[in-house]
């Protein structure tokens, strides 16, 4: 009984916190709309300018977000990557914040401020894109 109450409490907390975004089905059209919002931001434009071959995917698992990925594996034979995550509020169809994450081997770091400038001037390998 305690476990059931705990599970229900967690569900209602997540629903009230906005982590459960919608009961509508996830469709390619919804993904395209969410991605378009992220693409229109300075962050999305900077990433796509620097890495036009980047992959963009919508993550519905928690806070609604669009992840942009650029992998350096072809250059270095590793899984090194640069990720841009843009959070989107589906109710207002606006981006709320973003961060960039650089992974180089076992080391990674996150950039929370000046994200677009970082993407355009640095890149994970230390060289501007």
C-alpha angles and dihedrals in degrees: 000000000000091000091051091050091047091050092049091047091051092049093051092045091053091046092051092045090056095245092124098064106186145339090225116109119263106247135175088250092056090046090051092051093049092046090050090057091052093044090056093059125093087245095054093043091050093050095047090046092051096039110024090172092058122132118234121197133173116236112207095170097099129338106013109259144158116226120205116196134195116180122205092192094108090057099043106020091243140098093255111149148170117221129189116196117195116189115217130196104216093196093060096024091228135123114246105187144334144204136192123222124198121198120192111171110300092346126082136165137189129226114206102167129050089015098161092046091050093051093050097043109033123021122190095277092059093252126103111253 
